């Protein structure tokens, strides 16, 4: 389970328009799932509740490898899930677009032009 948060400058704070891509491995197969963050997810039901989580089904054998977010401004960010462990915790992992002028080199970032800011 993930939640998406834009920086409020180049991408709206709710991440509307972002595409979240989950890369998994099941035995010898590489599988990909994606979800698009829409404005519909940010409406409240008749009780005033809303659920902004992005949920992927893994089944019993799938192992998550990495997650990527293609932000509406064209930036692609990826996070490794190599250390991921299944828990019954319901708190989502936050995927946030940070101030890109301060992104450490350990955070892989791609730009629409294909140029890296760490050239």
Secondary structure, DSSP 4 states (H G I P E B T S, - for coil): -EEEE--SSSS-TT-TT-EEEEEEEETTEEEEEEEE--GGGGS--TTS-----B----TTT-EEEEEEEE-TTS-EEEEE-TT-------PPEEEE---GGG--TTS-EE-TTS--TT-
